[in-house]
Amino acid sequence: KPLPEKQWEWSRALQPGFVADCLSGSPGCPCLFRITADELEQRGTPLPQLRDLRVSHVFATDNFLSSVEIVDADCGPLEKAHAARPVDAYVLAEGSVILLSGWEAGHVLRETR
């Protein structure tokens, strides 16, 4: 089943210093996790287009990585399936790529119009 996603201040996604603010744990910013294209491919999410972007870092939000909870009727929640969703949206910010969930991308687009 889908897991509830964490809200953050969507308008910050396109502000200067967004990546540094996220990595320092600033309030209102999402948690970012460094990930490589190779790691994503190992998890079944090939991103050959990222290899050509010449970016310094690729990050994924917690919402992108924690997408699905596997539930056993007898035992309750068992685990989260990581990187179980395709990459629908990403932000290019300050030489980095940030992978967003579709839900996050929709909010960022609405907030930054």
ZIUR-V692243 format. One record per residue. OMEGA is omega in whole degrees, 0 to 359 (999 if undefined). Layout:
OMEGA
OMEGA
This chain:
179
176
175
181
183
177
173
183
188
183
181
186
182
179
176
178
184
183
180
178
179
183
178
177
179
177
179
179
178
172
177
178
180
181
179
176
178
179
179
179
177
179
177
180
181
179
182
181
179
180
183
185
181
179
182
183
172
179
173
176
176
179
179
184
183
189
189
175
178
185
173
184
182
188
184
182
181
185
172
175
185
179
182
181
176
177
178
186
172
179
171
183
173
179
180
173
177
179
180
169
177
179
178
182
178
180
179
180
179
185
187
177
999
